[in-house]
Amino acid sequence: MHIHVSGKQIDLSDALKHRVNAHLGNLADRYFDKAMEAKVTFSKARSFFTCDINVHAGRGLTLRGEGEAADANSAFDDAAEHIAKRLRRYHKRVTSHARAPKSDAVGETGRSYVLQQNGVAKKGKNHGQAYVSQAAADEAEEQETYAAIIAEHTTDIPQLSVSEAVMRLDLAASSILLFRNRKNQQINLVFRRDDGNIGWVDTGPS
């Protein structure tokens, strides 16, 4: 298992890195036969340390855990426990998923986009710069509001059952998952509702 441990503007001790590698290695040996990749990132927010763990188990299966504590070791323990709880919940299905043929994993690929709006600062009276009227500045701002910087990414659309989609949503601690329903071959969506339950949108005929 390849594990990358890093810190955002903080130095990490060799002892902490060794502990992270040993713990995640044991977790991988327990639930997975094949090598995996994991990225562990530590940071500090005010007086607390945070730890973000992203584990790629292959074939579109991603596990995520977040932790926060007064020290880095405890923050890692918190994040790792979140992953362990999800793995225990889906033990049998995760194990069978990891051993299933690769051809069943992805139905097709799509594209995802991140749209970031641009704004323009209002200009007023002349302070050593060319004067721009308030009306012109407002008009320019209104036009610029709808401009966008677009970041495009290729996204896998897996072919899954609804229960498998819910499992992946939970394991990755995501808020939304797009997939092709194995039963009716239609594009479906599962998402985490504000009340904590899981919503399911089926675009197939009723």
N, C-alpha and C positions, 0 to 999 in steps of 0.2 A: 504494500500500500504506500503510495506516494503522498506525503503530508507536507504542506507548506505552511509554516508558522511565521507570522509577521506582526509587527506593532506599528501603529500610526502615531508617530512622534513620541514613542516611548521605547525604551530599551528592554529587551526580554532576556532573562537569565538562561543559561544553558540548562539548568535544572528544570525550569518551566517547560522549555522546548522538549526535553527528554520525557517529561511527565505527559505532555500532550501526545507525543508520538506513541508512547507505551499504551496509554488509555485507549486511543482511537484504534490502534493496532489490535488490541484485544477485542474491541467491539466488532471490528471487521472480521476477525477470525471466527467470531461466534455466529455471525449472521450471513457471511458471504464467503463463497469459495474462491472467487477471482479477486485480483488486485483492484483497488479503487483509488480515487484521488480525493484529497480533502484539503480545504483551505481554511486556516484558522487565523482570524484577525483580532488582535487586542487593541483597545484604545481606552482613553481616559476622558470621562466627561465630569467636570467639576471634581468632586471627591470620590467618584465611583469609577471602577474599571468595568469595561464592557468586553464581551467576547462573542464573536460571530463565527459559527462553524457551518461550512457548506461542504457536504460530502456528495460526490458524484459516483454513484454506484454503477454507472453504465446504462446504456439503452434507455436514456431519458429519465432514469430514477434518481431524484435528488432529495437529499435530506438536509434540513436546516434547523439549527438551534441557536438561540440567543440567550446570553446570561449577563447578569449585572451584580456586582458585589463590591465590597470595600477593598478587596485585593484581587490580583489577577488569577490566582489559583482557584479561589472560590467562584469567580466569574466563569472560568472554564468549567468547573464542576456543574454549575447551574445550566450552562449551555449543553454540555454533554448529557446531562440527565434528561433534558427535553428530547434529545434525539433518542436516547435509550428507551424512554417511555413510549415513543411512537413506534420504535422497532418492536418492542414487546407486544404492543397492541396488534401489529400486523405481521407478527413473526412468521406464520406459515405462508401467508401470501407474498411477503417480501422474499422469502427464501425460494419459493417456486418461481417468482418473477425473475429473480437473478439467474435461475438455471434454464429459463425458457429460451427457445430459439430466437435469435436476434431479429429474424424477419417479421416477427409478430409485434415488434416494438413501435414502429413508426408507420403511420398510414400515408403521410405525405408531408410536404413542407410548405410553410407559408411565410409571410413577411410581417414583422411587427415594426411599429414606428413610434418614436418618441418626439412629440411636438413641443417645442419650447418657444413661447411667445416672446417677441421683442418689443421693447417700449422705447420711447424717445423722450428725453428730458425737455421739459418746457423751457422756453427762452423768454425772457422778459426785457427789461430795459437794458440799454447799452452800458456794459461795464468793461470797456476796452475791446468788445467784440461787436460784430455787425448786429444792428438792431433787427429783431424779428417781431412782428406784431403778435399779440396774444391769439388772435383769430387764426393766423397762419400756423402758429405753433400747435394750437388745438387740432387743426385740420391734419397736420403732419402726424400728430400723435395718434389720431383716430385711424389713419391709414396704416401706421406702423403696428398698431395693436393686433392686426390680423395677419401680419407677416409671421413666419415661423421658420425655425431651424429644424430640419428633419433628420433624425438619426434612424437609419434603416438596419434591421437585423433579420437574419434568416431564423425562422422558428419552426421546430418540429411539431406537427400535429399528430399525436399518437392515436392509434386505434385501440380503444379500451371499452370495457364494460363500465357502467355507471359506478359500481362499487370500487373498481380499480381506479377510476378517476378521482373519487373521493379520497381514496388512500393516498394517491400521489399529492393531492392538494394538501392533505394533513401532514404528510412526511416533509414536504418542502416548506411548510408554514406559509403557503401562498394565500392570496385572497381570491384568485381566479385561475381557472384552467380550461382551455379550449381543447376539445378532442372530438374524434369521429366515433360515434356510437357503434360498437361492434354488432349490435343487434339489428339496427335498421340502416346503418351506413350513413346516417345524417350527422351534420355538425352539431355538437352539443356543448353546453357550457355548465360548469359547476362553479359556485362562488360562495364565499363566506359572508353570511348575512350579519347585519349589525347586532342581531339578538344572539349571535353565536352559533346558530344552526347553519346547515348547508343548503343553498338553493340550487336548483337544477333546471336548466332551460333546454328543452328538446325541440329542435326545429323540424322534426319529422311530422308526417300527417297524423292527426288525432284520430 
